[in-house]
C-alpha cells in the first residue's frame, strides 16, 4: 500500500504535476486573486507548536475517533472537490474506495464527476454529501431524496460560495464560467498521454449527479448559463431551515469562520460546522482556517461538533489542528495529489502516509488518544 518513493505529500504533488495537464493542475492547486489566503492556510497551521512528553508510561497511540455515532479509524477524512475527474480520471471513485477501506468519511461534492448512487455503491452507503444549494426548492428536494435513499450519513451544506471566487489561473486557462477549451489546453493534454488515455477510457468529466436535470448536448456557454441559473450560492436562514426540516440525518454547515455564523447554525439545528474558507479559493483577504478554530471550538465544542479543513498537508498538521480544537479534520488537495501521482493506488498510499505520520507524532507527544492532543498545545506567548 505504501510506496517509499513518495514519503510526503510534497513528493506526491511533484509527481502529480508531471502527470496532469497544466490547466487541470492549476485548477487543483490555485487560490483566489493573489493566493495570499491559500498560502496563509498552510503557513499558519505550520506555526502551531506542540509539547512532547517523554518521561511517562506509554502504551500505544489510538487514532480512532467517534463522530456522529460512528467510530472512524482515524481523525481525518476526504474533503469534497468539484470536477475531480477533470484533475484525474475516475478519482472520486478511487478515493471513495480508499475511504471505505480505511474507514474514514468521504464527502461527495454536488459538482464533482461521480454520481450520488455510484459513490453510495462504492462506500456501502457510508458517505457524506456536500450540497451546493439550488435556486429552486424542487431540485433541492430531489437531491436530498437521492442522498437519503443512497444511505448518506451526513449532509454538508456549503456556506462559503455566495459567489464564484476570482481565480486568475482558471480565467487564463478557460476554466471560469462559461468554460472554454483552447489550443493551448489541447496541447497540454497531448503532453500527458496517460491522463489522456485514462480520460478516453472513463469518459469526459461531467457533473454526473446533475445530469438528470441538465438539457442534453449543451455547449460550453450553455453549461455556464445552466450553472449560474441553477445554483444560488448564498446560504441564509430560510434555506438552512428548509434543509433541517427535510433532512433527517446529521446536518453540517461548511464554511463557518466566525461566532455569529456558528451561533446561527447552532440555533437552526445544525449538528456541526466545518471551519473552512474553501481552500483559500474564495476570499483572498480572509483569515486562515486555523485562526478562528480555537475560539470557535472553545465556544461551541460542547454544543455541536467543530471540524476543520484548509491548508492541512501532513500528519503533523492534522495533530496541530486537533490540538487547536478540531474534533475532526478534512483534506482535499493531498488526496488528489495522491491519485494524480499514483493513480488507482494513490488513495490508499495517501491514507497510509498520513496515518503513519500522525502515529509518529502521537508517540512523540506521548498521547495515547486523540482527545489528549489539546493538552500538548503550546499557546502563543
C-alpha positions in Angstrom: 0.0 0.0 0.0 2.8 2.5 1.0 5.2 3.5 -1.8 8.5 4.6 -0.2 9.4 6.7 -3.2 6.7 9.2 -2.1 7.0 9.6 1.7 5.5 13.1 1.8 2.5 15.0 0.3 5.1 17.3 -1.4 6.6 14.3 -3.2 3.1 13.3 -4.4 2.4 16.9 -5.6 5.6 17.0 -7.6 4.8 13.6 -9.3 1.2 14.6 -9.9 2.3 17.9 -11.6 4.2 15.8 -14.2 1.1 13.6 -14.9 -1.8 16.2 -15.0 -2.3 18.8 -17.7 -1.3 22.2 -16.5 -4.9 23.7 -16.8 -6.2 20.9 -14.5 -3.3 21.0 -12.1 -3.8 24.8 -11.8 -7.5 24.3 -11.1 -6.5 21.9 -8.2 -3.7 24.0 -6.7 -4.9 27.5 -7.3 -6.5 30.0 -5.0 -8.4 33.3 -5.2 -6.8 36.5 -6.5 -3.1 36.7 -5.4 -3.4 33.4 -3.5 -2.5 35.1 -0.2 -5.1 33.2 1.8 -4.2 30.0 0.1 -0.6 30.3 1.4 -1.8 31.6 4.8 -3.9 28.5 5.4 -0.8 26.4 5.2 1.7 28.6 6.9 -0.5 29.4 9.9 -1.1 25.8 10.6 2.7 25.1 10.5 3.3 27.8 13.1 1.3 25.8 15.7 3.7 24.2 18.2 3.1 21.1 20.3 4.9 20.0 23.5 6.2 16.4 23.7 6.1 14.5 27.0 8.7 11.7 27.1 9.2 10.6 30.7 5.9 8.9 31.2 4.3 5.4 30.8 3.0 5.0 27.3 1.2 2.0 25.7 0.3 2.9 22.1 -1.4 5.7 20.1 -5.0 5.0 19.1 -6.1 7.1 16.2 -9.8 6.1 16.3 -12.3 8.8 16.6 -16.1 8.8 17.3 -18.0 11.2 15.1 -21.8 11.4 14.8 -22.3 7.9 16.3 -19.7 6.2 14.1 -16.2 5.2 15.1 -13.7 6.0 12.4 -10.2 4.5 12.2 -8.6 8.0 12.0 -9.5 11.6 12.8 -9.4 12.7 9.2 -11.4 12.3 6.1 -11.6 13.4 2.4 -12.9 16.8 1.6 -15.3 17.5 -1.3 -13.7 18.7 -4.5 -15.5 19.8 -7.7 -14.6 18.4 -11.1 -12.4 15.7 -9.6 -12.4 13.6 -12.8 -11.0 16.6 -14.7 -8.0 16.6 -12.4 -7.5 12.8 -12.6 -9.9 10.4 -14.4 -12.0 8.3 -12.0 -10.5 10.0 -9.0 -13.7 10.3 -6.9 -14.3 6.6 -7.3 -10.7 5.8 -6.3 -10.9 7.9 -3.2 -14.3 6.6 -2.2 -12.9 3.1 -2.3 -10.0 4.2 -0.2 -12.2 5.9 2.4 -14.3 2.7 2.8 -11.1 0.5 3.1 -9.7 2.7 5.8 -13.0 3.5 7.5 -12.9 7.3 7.2 -15.6 9.6 5.7 -15.6 10.6 2.1 -17.6 13.8 1.2 -19.0 13.9 -2.3 -19.5 17.3 -3.9 -22.6 18.2 -5.8 -20.4 19.4 -8.7 -17.9 16.5 -8.9 -17.8 13.8 -11.6 -19.3 10.8 -9.8 -23.0 10.4 -9.0 -24.5 10.0 -5.6 -25.6 6.5 -6.5 -22.1 5.4 -7.7 -20.4 6.7 -4.6 -23.1 5.0 -2.5 -22.3 1.7 -4.1 -18.6 2.1 -3.6 -18.8 3.1 0.1 -21.7 0.8 1.0 -23.7 4.0 1.7 -21.1 5.3 4.2 -20.5 8.7 2.7 -21.3 12.4 3.2 -22.9 14.7 0.6 -22.0 18.3 0.2 -24.8 20.3 -1.2 -24.5 23.4 -3.3 -27.9 24.8 -2.5 -30.0 25.0 -5.7 -32.0 28.1 -6.5 -35.2 26.0 -6.8 -36.6 24.0 -3.9 -37.7 21.3 -6.2 -34.1 20.4 -7.2 -33.0 20.7 -3.6 -35.7 18.1 -2.6 -34.7 15.8 -5.4 -31.0 15.9 -4.4 -31.9 15.3 -0.7 -34.1 12.4 -1.6 -31.4 10.8 -3.7 -28.8 11.3 -1.0 -31.1 9.8 1.7 -32.1 6.9 -0.5 -28.4 6.2 -1.1 -27.8 5.9 2.6 -25.9 9.1 3.1 -24.8 9.6 6.7 -24.3 13.4 6.8 -25.5 16.3 4.7 -22.9 19.1 4.4 -24.4 22.5 3.4 -21.9 24.8 1.7 -21.9 28.4 3.0 -18.7 29.9 1.6 -19.7 30.2 -2.0 -22.1 33.2 -2.3 -20.2 34.0 -5.5 -17.6 32.3 -7.6 -14.1 33.1 -6.5 -11.9 35.1 -8.9 -9.0 32.7 -9.8 -6.6 34.2 -12.3 -5.2 30.9 -13.3 -8.6 29.4 -14.1 -9.6 32.5 -16.1 -6.4 32.3 -18.2 -6.9 28.6 -18.7 -10.5 28.8 -19.7 -11.9 27.1 -16.6 -14.1 30.0 -15.4 -17.8 30.1 -16.2 -18.5 29.5 -19.0 -15.5 27.2 -19.5 -13.7 27.0 -22.8 -11.1 24.8 -24.4 -8.2 26.5 -26.2 -5.4 25.1 -28.4 -3.1 25.5 -25.5 -5.3 23.2 -23.4 -5.3 20.6 -26.2 -1.5 20.7 -26.5 -1.3 20.2 -22.7 -3.5 17.2 -22.9 -1.4 15.7 -25.7 1.7 16.2 -23.5 0.1 14.0 -20.8 -0.7 10.7 -22.6 -1.6 8.6 -19.6 -4.1 11.2 -18.4 -5.5 11.4 -21.9 -5.8 7.7 -22.3 -7.5 7.3 -18.9 -9.9 10.1 -19.8 -10.8 8.3 -23.0 -11.4 5.1 -21.1 -13.5 6.6 -18.3 -15.2 9.2 -20.5 -15.1 13.0 -20.5 -15.7 14.5 -17.0 -19.2 15.7 -16.4 -21.3 17.0 -13.5 -22.7 13.4 -13.1 -25.1 14.0 -10.2 -26.7 16.9 -12.1 -27.1 15.1 -15.5 -30.7 14.2 -15.0 -31.6 17.9 -14.6 -29.4 19.3 -17.4 -30.5 19.8 -21.1 -28.7 17.5 -23.4 -25.9 18.5 -25.8 -25.2 21.8 -24.2 -22.2 23.8 -25.4 -19.8 25.5 -23.1 -21.7 28.7 -23.0 -25.0 27.0 -22.2 -23.3 25.0 -19.4 -22.2 28.2 -17.8 -25.7 29.7 -18.0 -27.2 26.5 -16.6 -24.8 26.5 -13.6 -25.4 30.2 -12.9 -29.2 29.8 -13.1 -29.4 26.5 -11.2 -27.4 27.5 -8.1 -27.8 30.4 -5.7 -24.7 30.2 -3.5 -25.7 32.3 -0.5 -26.9 30.1 2.3 -29.3 32.0 4.5 -31.5 31.3 7.5 -34.5 30.3 5.4 -32.5 27.8 3.4 -31.0 26.2 6.4 -34.4 25.9 8.0 -35.6 24.2 4.8 -32.7 21.7 4.9 -33.2 21.0 8.6 -36.9 20.3 8.1 -36.3 17.9 5.3 -33.1 16.2 6.2 -33.4 13.6 9.0 -29.8 12.8 9.3 -26.9 14.9 10.6 -26.6 18.4 9.2 -23.2 20.2 9.0 -22.6 23.7 7.8 -19.3 24.1 5.9 -17.5 27.4 5.6 -18.2 28.9 9.1 -15.4 31.1 10.3 -16.9 33.4 12.9 -19.0 33.2 16.0 -22.1 34.9 14.6 -22.5 32.3 11.8 -21.7 29.5 14.2 -24.3 30.6 16.7 -26.9 30.9 13.9 -26.0 27.4 12.6 -26.5 26.1 16.1 -29.9 27.8 16.6 -31.1 26.5 13.3 -30.4 22.9 14.3 -27.0 22.1 12.8 -25.2 19.2 14.3 -21.8 20.5 13.4 -19.7 23.0 11.5 -16.6 22.7 9.3 -14.4 25.7 9.8 -13.3 26.3 6.2 -12.5 29.0 3.6 -12.9 26.8 0.6 -9.2 26.0 0.5 -8.3 29.7 0.0 -10.3 29.8 -3.3 -12.9 32.4 -2.4 -11.8 35.4 -0.3 -8.2 36.2 -0.5 -8.5 38.8 2.2 -9.9 36.3 4.7 -8.3 34.6 7.7 -6.7 31.2 7.5 -8.9 28.4 8.8 -6.7 27.7 11.9 -7.0 31.3 13.2 -10.7 31.2 14.2 -10.7 27.5 15.1 -9.6 27.7 18.7 -12.1 30.4 19.7 -15.0 28.6 17.9 -14.1 25.2 19.4 -13.9 26.7 22.9 -17.3 28.4 22.4 -19.2 25.5 20.7 -17.5 22.2 21.2 -20.0 21.2 24.0 -22.9 22.2 21.8 -22.1 20.8 18.4 -19.2 19.2 16.5 -16.5 21.5 15.3 -14.3 20.3 12.4 -11.9 22.0 10.0 -10.3 21.8 6.6 -8.0 24.0 4.5 -4.2 24.0 4.5 -3.7 20.6 6.0 -0.8 18.8 4.3 0.6 16.2 6.7 0.1 14.1 9.8 1.7 16.8 12.0 -0.7 19.3 10.5 -3.7 17.0 11.5 -2.3 16.8 15.0 -1.9 20.6 15.1 -5.5 21.2 14.1 -6.9 18.7 16.6 -4.7 20.2 19.3 -6.1 23.6 18.4 -9.7 22.4 18.9 -10.9 20.5 15.8 -12.8 17.3 16.5 -12.1 16.1 13.0 -10.0 17.3 10.0 -10.7 17.0 6.3 -8.1 17.1 3.5 -8.7 17.7 -0.2 -5.7 18.5 -2.3 -3.3 15.9 -0.6 -5.6 13.1 -1.7 -5.9 14.5 -5.3 -2.1 14.7 -5.4 -2.1 11.0 -4.4 -4.3 9.9 -7.2 -2.6 12.2 -9.7 0.8 10.7 -8.8 -0.1 7.0 -8.3 -3.5 6.5 -10.0 -5.5 3.7 -8.5 -3.1 3.2 -5.6 -3.0 6.9 -4.7 -5.8 6.9 -2.3 -4.5 4.0 -0.2 -1.0 5.4 -0.3 -2.1 8.8 1.0 -4.1 7.2 3.7 -1.1 5.1 4.8 1.2 8.1 4.6 -1.0 10.4 6.8 -1.7 7.7 9.3 2.0 6.8 9.7 2.9 10.5 10.2 0.1 11.1 12.7 1.0 7.9 14.6 4.6 9.1 14.9 3.6 12.5 16.2 1.3 10.9 18.8 4.1 8.7 20.0 6.5 11.7 20.2 3.9 13.7 22.2 3.1 10.8 24.5 -0.6 10.9 23.6 -2.5 7.6 23.6 -5.8 9.1 22.4 -6.7 11.9 20.1 -8.6 13.8 22.8 -5.2 14.3 24.7 -3.8 16.4 21.9 -5.2 19.8 23.2 -3.1 19.2 26.3 0.0 19.4 24.2 -0.8 22.7 22.5 1.8 25.5 23.2 -0.1 28.7 23.5 1.4 31.8 21.8 3.2 34.0 24.4 
